[in-house]
């Protein structure tokens, strides 16, 4: 009799355990469903409003044309919903736009061209498959033509101030050739000779009327999209505090007009590392700086 009672009690406990476990699983499933529902209710991907009027460097974009609106819409969506990439652009722009903006202004180049540098490189010293280098993605031959020093020891395409000034020279020349800043931007991407040939072959001198390769056809619209987002970040869903952005560089300037045979030792003179020296002066390309001509170089030395 005691044995049967023990078996009955054991079976009862097992049954209760199964019921409790089933109840737990159901509650977990319902909870997950509720959480997912809450997540969905707070997450939204929507189409973006398209401006009726849009300008690049003071020149009107023909927004009444449906294909123009579609091309702009594509770049606006890509840059809005690739959030991590665009947020990094905001962070870097806070560091570098204060350097670029006054140089553009001094050369008479519209401020909108700072966004050209932004889409070219993301304000990083990247190198393209074709060998274009620096913030402004300047080719070696083009850089030399524009007065930049490019050799095994110095590459001023990595010198933000000098590269920006060189880009201004190129853009001003292109504006003179084509009569519009929009075409000057296209020429910066595809090159003057190719754009001139395309324009002549198609008997059209307006960027928006030209049949171009995909990269150049998207180029100005990429600039326009980034400009739109930067001019009103919150409208595109970007929120950040001042302290979230990268601060401008803090440094002293040291002028040198002689050969430096050991840049590592030169860095140690200012209590910084060779890495610090290269980070602040990316135009340096080796461990020495020959200077037979007595050229003046300005070094940025970070404050410690």
Buried (B, 14 or more C-beta within 10 A) or exposed (E): EEEEEEEEEEEEEEEEEEEEEEEEEEEEEEEEEEEEEEEEEEEEEEEBEBBEEBBBBEBEBEBEEEEBBEBBBBBBBBBBBEEEEBBBBBBBBBBBBEBBBEBBEEBEBBBBBBBBBBBBBBBEBEEEEEEBBBBBBBBBEBBBEBEBBBEEBBBBBBBBBBBBBBBBBBBBBBBEBBEBBBBBBBBBBBBBEBBBEBBEEEEEBEBBEBEBEEEBBBBBBBBBBBBBBBEEBEEBBBEEEEEEBBEEBEBEEBEBEEEBEEBEEBBEEBEBEBEBBBEBBBBBBEBBBEBEEEEEBEBBBBEE
